[in-house]
């Protein structure tokens, strides 16, 4: 009997120890969950402050027309706006948190990049920090009204890519709408492109196919020809004949390139930045990794695969002098073939960068062009959180 009482004591102690360990484990788990909840709450408050900073000041920044120019590459130098020093507190005392924010910006000719930074403080320490960036278009006569593929000339032939990873993405606005993926000179040409696409490929052309051309200068072959000649005069690099491997600028060092002949690319994907004019046919071995404006005054052919991203606008617009010695558009042929992940993407910042390269050509475009897509007031086209 005494032995049984001793065994009961041991069992009781073991059970008590297990209960104590379970209690400690649950306490630690509760503390961890509480900490995670606190971190999530701080992160949400920081993001809210960053978004508030942009929403409060973006119109004031655009109206002020400051001189903080964005760089040409992916890294941009942002300067403080309001407050110009340190942080400004966000009045959310009911949350029992010290939440602060600041706002910074830079801009090109027409595109402003406004960045809000929000943080939750504990004394002098930052518990959480989030950054949100918005792109704002200011009304101008630049290239912002172009589609990622724009065809002012009458369409001769359009052969779409066979890959289901081939995408053409028109400009996406914050309200969820999109401008066209492809713009053509006539409704007949737009119908012909849609007819060339299988039903399961239509969704790859975000924004759809539209007509007529929104830019008035492109509807006049004579004015467009004058614009091209100004580009020839302002070219940083000029080729007097056909080439296979032209210098066409690079990320952070965009340029104007003019080829008076065909561009017959060899192997590999072509890359460049700025404005490039091909006064002939462009025959590429893969989707170019190009940012800016590419003007082809002949046929445009892409064969093979690759993972290129074209960021800006492709303008296929062949013309010739007619019997009355006036420029007139002639048929444009576009052929895409092969597989791979390829994207033609509208990018306002890339087009803005390209337009900023111009001198007299930019003035000519501004005076002679009216855009049906030019907003009447500043318009936010992109709003996203920046991962730091």
C-alpha positions as CSV (number, residue, x, y, z in Angstrom):
1,X,0.0,0.0,0.0
2,X,2.8,2.4,0.8
3,X,4.5,1.6,-2.5
4,X,1.2,2.5,-4.4
5,X,1.1,5.8,-2.5
6,X,4.7,6.5,-3.6
7,X,3.9,5.7,-7.2
8,X,0.9,8.0,-7.2
9,X,3.1,10.8,-5.9
10,X,5.6,10.3,-8.8
11,X,2.8,10.2,-11.4
12,X,1.3,13.3,-9.9
13,X,4.6,15.1,-10.1
14,X,5.2,14.0,-13.7
15,X,1.7,15.2,-14.7
16,X,2.2,18.5,-12.9
17,X,5.5,19.0,-14.8
18,X,3.8,18.2,-18.1
19,X,1.0,20.7,-17.3
20,X,3.6,23.3,-16.4
21,X,5.5,22.8,-19.6
22,X,2.3,23.0,-21.7
23,X,1.4,26.2,-19.8
24,X,4.8,27.8,-20.5
25,X,4.6,26.7,-24.2
26,X,1.1,28.3,-24.5
27,X,2.4,31.5,-22.9
28,X,5.3,31.7,-25.3
29,X,3.0,31.0,-28.2
30,X,0.6,33.7,-27.1
31,X,3.4,36.2,-26.8
32,X,4.7,35.3,-30.2
33,X,1.2,35.7,-31.7
34,X,0.8,39.0,-29.9
35,X,4.1,40.2,-31.3
36,X,3.2,39.1,-34.8
37,X,-0.2,40.9,-34.5
38,X,1.6,44.0,-33.3
39,X,4.1,43.9,-36.2
40,X,1.2,43.4,-38.7
41,X,-0.6,46.3,-37.1
42,X,2.5,48.5,-37.3
43,X,3.1,47.6,-40.9
44,X,-0.5,48.4,-41.8
45,X,-0.3,51.8,-40.1
46,X,3.0,52.6,-41.9
47,X,1.5,51.7,-45.2
48,X,-1.5,53.8,-44.5
49,X,0.7,56.8,-43.6
50,X,2.7,56.3,-46.9
51,X,-0.5,56.3,-48.9
52,X,-1.8,59.3,-47.0
53,X,1.4,61.2,-47.8
54,X,0.9,60.7,-51.5
55,X,-2.9,61.4,-51.5
56,X,-2.4,64.7,-49.6
57,X,0.5,66.2,-51.6
58,X,0.6,64.7,-55.2
59,X,-1.5,67.5,-56.7
60,X,0.5,70.2,-54.9
61,X,3.8,68.6,-56.1
62,X,2.7,68.6,-59.8
63,X,1.4,72.2,-59.6
64,X,4.6,73.4,-58.1
65,X,6.6,72.2,-61.1
66,X,9.8,71.6,-59.1
67,X,13.1,70.9,-60.8
68,X,14.0,67.5,-59.4
69,X,14.6,65.5,-62.5
70,X,14.4,61.8,-62.5
71,X,17.3,59.7,-63.7
72,X,17.0,57.7,-66.9
73,X,17.6,54.3,-65.3
74,X,15.8,52.2,-62.7
75,X,17.3,54.2,-59.8
76,X,15.8,57.6,-59.2
77,X,17.0,60.4,-56.9
78,X,13.9,61.6,-55.0
79,X,14.0,64.9,-53.1
80,X,11.9,65.8,-50.1
81,X,8.8,68.0,-50.7
82,X,6.5,68.5,-47.6
83,X,7.8,68.3,-45.0
84,X,11.2,69.2,-46.3
85,X,13.1,68.0,-43.2
86,X,12.4,64.9,-41.1
87,X,9.0,63.4,-40.6
88,X,5.5,64.7,-40.1
89,X,3.1,63.1,-37.7
90,X,-0.1,61.5,-38.7
91,X,-3.0,62.4,-36.4
92,X,-4.3,58.9,-35.5
93,X,-4.2,59.2,-31.7
94,X,-7.0,56.7,-31.4
95,X,-4.7,54.0,-32.5
96,X,-2.3,54.7,-29.7
97,X,0.7,54.7,-32.1
98,X,3.3,57.3,-33.1
99,X,2.9,57.2,-36.9
100,X,4.8,59.6,-39.1
101,X,5.3,60.1,-42.8
102,X,7.3,62.0,-45.4
103,X,6.8,62.6,-49.1
104,X,9.4,62.8,-51.9
105,X,9.3,63.2,-55.7
106,X,11.1,63.5,-59.0
107,X,9.8,64.0,-62.6
108,X,10.6,64.0,-66.2
109,X,8.9,66.1,-68.9
110,X,5.5,64.7,-68.3
111,X,5.7,62.0,-65.7
112,X,6.0,62.7,-62.0
113,X,7.0,59.9,-59.5
114,X,5.7,60.7,-56.0
115,X,6.8,58.5,-53.2
116,X,5.3,58.4,-49.7
117,X,7.2,56.8,-46.8
118,X,5.3,55.9,-43.6
119,X,6.8,54.7,-40.3
120,X,5.7,53.7,-36.8
121,X,8.0,54.9,-34.1
122,X,8.8,53.7,-30.6
123,X,11.0,56.4,-29.1
124,X,13.8,56.9,-31.6
125,X,13.4,53.4,-33.1
126,X,11.4,52.5,-36.2
127,X,9.1,49.6,-35.6
128,X,7.8,49.4,-39.2
129,X,8.4,51.3,-42.4
130,X,6.6,51.1,-45.8
131,X,7.0,52.9,-49.1
132,X,4.4,53.6,-51.7
133,X,5.0,55.1,-55.1
134,X,2.6,56.7,-57.6
135,X,3.2,57.8,-61.2
136,X,1.4,60.9,-62.3
137,X,1.0,62.0,-65.9
138,X,0.8,65.8,-66.4
139,X,-0.9,66.9,-69.6
140,X,1.7,67.5,-72.4
141,X,2.3,66.8,-76.1
142,X,4.8,64.1,-75.6
143,X,4.6,60.4,-76.6
144,X,2.3,59.4,-73.8
145,X,-0.7,58.9,-76.1
146,X,1.0,56.1,-78.1
147,X,0.1,52.4,-77.7
148,X,2.7,49.8,-77.2
149,X,2.2,48.9,-80.8
150,X,1.0,51.8,-83.1
151,X,0.4,51.3,-86.8
152,X,-0.4,54.6,-88.7
153,X,0.2,53.0,-92.1
154,X,-2.5,50.8,-93.7
155,X,-2.1,47.2,-92.6
156,X,-0.8,44.8,-95.2
157,X,-0.2,41.7,-93.1
158,X,-0.3,40.9,-89.4
159,X,1.0,37.5,-88.2
160,X,0.6,37.1,-84.4
161,X,3.0,35.1,-82.2
162,X,2.1,31.5,-81.6
163,X,3.3,31.5,-77.9
164,X,0.7,31.8,-75.2
165,X,3.3,33.8,-73.2
166,X,3.3,36.6,-75.8
167,X,1.7,39.7,-74.3
168,X,0.9,43.3,-75.4
169,X,-0.1,45.4,-72.5
170,X,-1.7,48.8,-73.0
171,X,-1.6,51.6,-70.4
172,X,-3.3,50.7,-67.2
173,X,-5.0,53.4,-65.3
174,X,-5.6,53.5,-61.6
175,X,-9.4,53.2,-62.1
176,X,-8.9,49.8,-63.7
177,X,-9.3,50.8,-67.3
178,X,-6.7,50.4,-70.1
179,X,-5.7,52.3,-73.2
180,X,-5.3,50.1,-76.3
181,X,-2.6,47.4,-76.7
182,X,-2.5,48.1,-80.5
183,X,-3.7,51.3,-82.3
184,X,-4.4,51.2,-86.1
185,X,-5.3,53.7,-88.7
186,X,-8.7,52.3,-89.5
187,X,-11.4,50.1,-88.1
188,X,-10.8,47.6,-91.0
189,X,-7.2,47.2,-89.9
190,X,-8.2,46.7,-86.3
191,X,-10.7,44.0,-87.4
192,X,-8.0,42.3,-89.4
193,X,-5.7,42.1,-86.4
194,X,-8.5,40.7,-84.2
195,X,-9.4,38.2,-87.0
196,X,-5.8,37.0,-87.0
197,X,-5.9,36.2,-83.3
198,X,-7.4,33.0,-82.0
199,X,-10.0,33.4,-79.2
200,X,-7.7,32.1,-76.6
201,X,-5.1,34.8,-77.5
202,X,-7.3,37.9,-77.4
203,X,-6.8,38.1,-73.6
204,X,-3.0,38.5,-74.3
205,X,-3.6,41.9,-75.8
206,X,-4.6,43.9,-72.7
207,X,-6.6,46.9,-73.8
208,X,-7.6,45.4,-77.1
209,X,-7.2,46.7,-80.6
210,X,-8.4,50.3,-81.4
211,X,-8.8,52.7,-84.2
212,X,-8.3,55.4,-85.3
213,X,-4.8,56.6,-84.3
214,X,-5.1,59.0,-81.3
215,X,-2.1,61.2,-82.3
216,X,-3.0,63.8,-85.0
217,X,0.6,64.1,-86.3
218,X,0.7,60.4,-87.2
219,X,-2.4,60.8,-89.3
220,X,-0.5,63.2,-91.6
221,X,2.3,61.4,-93.5
222,X,3.9,64.8,-94.5
223,X,4.2,66.0,-91.0
224,X,5.4,62.6,-89.8
225,X,8.1,62.7,-92.5
226,X,9.2,66.1,-91.3
227,X,9.4,64.8,-87.8
228,X,11.5,61.8,-88.9
229,X,13.9,64.2,-90.8
230,X,14.4,66.2,-87.6
231,X,15.2,62.9,-85.7
232,X,17.8,62.2,-88.4
233,X,19.4,65.6,-87.8
234,X,19.4,65.1,-84.0
235,X,20.7,61.5,-83.9
236,X,23.5,60.8,-81.5
237,X,24.5,57.8,-83.7
238,X,23.8,57.7,-87.4
239,X,24.3,54.7,-89.7
240,X,24.3,55.4,-93.5
241,X,23.5,51.8,-94.5
242,X,22.0,48.6,-93.2
243,X,23.5,47.2,-90.0
244,X,23.3,44.0,-87.9
245,X,24.5,45.2,-84.5
246,X,23.9,48.9,-83.9
247,X,24.7,51.0,-80.9
248,X,21.3,52.0,-79.6
249,X,21.9,53.3,-76.1
250,X,21.6,51.5,-72.8
251,X,19.9,51.7,-69.4
252,X,21.0,54.9,-67.8
253,X,22.5,56.2,-71.1
254,X,19.7,56.6,-73.7
255,X,20.3,58.0,-77.1
256,X,18.8,58.7,-80.5
257,X,19.9,56.2,-83.1
258,X,19.1,56.5,-86.8
259,X,19.6,53.7,-89.3
260,X,19.3,54.7,-93.0
261,X,18.8,51.1,-94.1
262,X,17.6,47.7,-92.8
263,X,18.3,46.4,-89.4
264,X,19.0,42.7,-89.9
265,X,19.8,41.4,-86.4
266,X,22.0,38.3,-86.0
267,X,21.7,36.0,-83.0
268,X,20.6,37.0,-79.5
269,X,18.2,39.6,-78.3
270,X,18.7,43.2,-79.3
271,X,18.7,45.8,-76.5
272,X,18.7,49.6,-76.4
273,X,17.3,52.7,-74.8
274,X,16.0,56.0,-76.1
275,X,14.7,56.6,-79.6
276,X,15.7,54.4,-82.6
277,X,14.6,54.9,-86.2
278,X,15.0,52.2,-88.8
279,X,14.6,53.7,-92.3
280,X,14.0,50.2,-93.8
281,X,12.9,46.8,-92.6
282,X,13.6,45.5,-89.0
283,X,14.3,41.8,-88.9
284,X,14.9,40.7,-85.3
285,X,15.8,37.3,-83.9
286,X,13.8,37.8,-80.7
287,X,11.7,40.4,-78.9
288,X,14.0,43.4,-78.2
289,X,14.8,44.4,-74.7
290,X,14.3,48.1,-75.5
291,X,12.9,51.0,-73.6
292,X,11.6,54.1,-75.3
293,X,10.4,54.7,-78.9
294,X,11.2,52.4,-81.8
295,X,10.2,53.7,-85.2
296,X,10.3,51.3,-88.2
297,X,9.7,52.8,-91.6
298,X,9.4,49.3,-93.2
299,X,8.3,45.9,-92.2
300,X,8.7,44.6,-88.7
301,X,9.6,40.9,-88.3
302,X,10.4,39.0,-85.1
303,X,11.4,35.3,-85.3
304,X,12.6,33.0,-82.6
305,X,11.9,33.0,-78.9
306,X,13.6,34.8,-76.0
307,X,12.4,36.6,-72.9
308,X,12.6,40.2,-74.1
309,X,10.5,43.0,-72.7
310,X,9.8,46.0,-74.9
311,X,9.0,48.9,-72.7
312,X,7.5,52.0,-74.4
313,X,6.1,52.1,-77.9
314,X,6.7,50.4,-81.3
315,X,5.7,52.6,-84.2
316,X,5.5,50.8,-87.6
317,X,4.8,53.4,-90.2
318,X,6.4,53.0,-93.7
319,X,5.8,55.8,-96.2
320,X,7.1,56.9,-99.6
321,X,6.9,60.0,-101.8
322,X,3.9,59.7,-104.2
323,X,3.5,61.2,-107.7
324,X,2.9,64.6,-106.4
325,X,6.1,64.5,-104.4
326,X,4.3,64.3,-101.1
327,X,4.9,61.6,-98.5
328,X,2.1,59.0,-98.3
329,X,1.8,55.9,-96.1
330,X,2.2,52.5,-97.7
331,X,1.3,49.0,-96.4
332,X,2.9,47.9,-93.1
333,X,3.6,44.2,-92.5
334,X,4.1,42.9,-88.9
335,X,5.1,39.3,-88.3
336,X,5.7,37.7,-84.9
337,X,6.7,34.0,-84.6
338,X,8.2,31.6,-82.2
339,X,7.7,31.0,-78.5
340,X,9.2,32.3,-75.3
341,X,8.0,34.9,-72.8
342,X,7.8,38.2,-74.7
343,X,6.0,41.4,-73.7
344,X,5.4,44.7,-75.4
345,X,4.5,47.0,-72.5
346,X,3.2,50.5,-72.4
347,X,5.5,52.5,-70.0
348,X,4.9,56.2,-69.4
349,X,8.3,56.7,-67.8
350,X,10.1,55.1,-70.8
351,X,8.2,57.3,-73.3
352,X,8.8,60.3,-71.2
353,X,12.5,59.6,-71.1
354,X,12.5,59.2,-74.9
355,X,10.7,62.5,-75.5
356,X,13.2,64.3,-73.1
357,X,16.0,63.5,-75.6
358,X,14.5,65.7,-78.3
359,X,15.3,69.3,-79.2
360,X,13.7,70.8,-82.3
361,X,12.0,67.4,-83.0
362,X,10.3,67.6,-79.7
363,X,9.1,71.2,-80.4
364,X,7.8,70.1,-83.8
365,X,5.9,67.2,-82.2
366,X,4.5,69.5,-79.5
367,X,3.3,72.2,-82.0
368,X,1.9,69.8,-84.6
369,X,0.3,67.0,-82.5
370,X,-3.0,66.8,-80.7
371,X,-3.6,63.7,-78.6
372,X,-7.0,62.4,-78.0
373,X,-5.6,60.5,-75.0
374,X,-3.9,63.5,-73.4
375,X,-5.6,64.0,-70.0
376,X,-7.1,67.4,-69.3
377,X,-5.6,67.3,-65.8
378,X,-2.9,65.4,-63.9
379,X,-3.8,61.7,-63.8
380,X,-2.4,58.9,-61.6
381,X,-1.6,55.9,-63.8
382,X,0.2,53.7,-61.3
383,X,0.1,53.2,-57.6
384,X,2.1,50.4,-55.9
385,X,4.0,49.5,-52.8
386,X,7.8,49.5,-53.2
387,X,9.6,46.5,-51.7
388,X,12.7,47.6,-49.9
